[in-house]
Amino acid sequence: MPRLHDLPAGTTIFITRSQFWRACQLSERYGLLTNDATHLATLLAHGLRDLASADQDFRRVPRVILWAP
């Protein structure tokens, strides 16, 4: 799997079945919308913790470092 930081901007990333199920778990655990949980599952699958977003819902996830405007 390519590392996210090696991909050109705008690259589409397809999620795996296990990432989908992980997103379902994260959605339930932290009360995230499906699309937010999918972003989070992808982030975690790639070993990342930093997330730039204006969405304050991500503050409920203790292992994420949220960079908000």
WOLINBEL-V590324 format. One record per backbone hydrogen bond with DSSP energy under -0.5 kcal/mol. CO is the residue of the C=O (numbers start at 1). NH is the residue of the N-H. E is the energy in kcal/mol with one decimal. If there is no record, write none. Layout:
co,nh,e
CO,NH,E
CO,NH,E
This chain:
co,nh,e
3,6,-1.5
4,7,-1.5
8,11,-1.5
12,14,-0.5
16,20,-2.0
17,21,-2.2
18,22,-2.2
19,23,-2.4
20,24,-1.9
21,25,-1.9
22,26,-2.6
23,27,-2.6
24,28,-1.9
25,29,-2.7
26,30,-2.5
27,31,-1.1
27,32,-0.9
33,37,-2.7
34,38,-2.1
35,39,-2.0
36,40,-2.3
37,41,-2.7
38,42,-2.1
39,43,-2.5
40,44,-2.7
41,45,-2.2
42,46,-1.2
43,46,-0.5
43,48,-2.3
44,47,-1.8
49,65,-2.6
51,53,-0.7
51,67,-3.4
54,56,-0.8
55,58,-1.2
56,59,-1.7
57,60,-1.6
58,61,-1.7
60,62,-0.8
61,64,-1.6
64,66,-0.8
65,51,-2.7
66,68,-0.8
67,53,-1.6
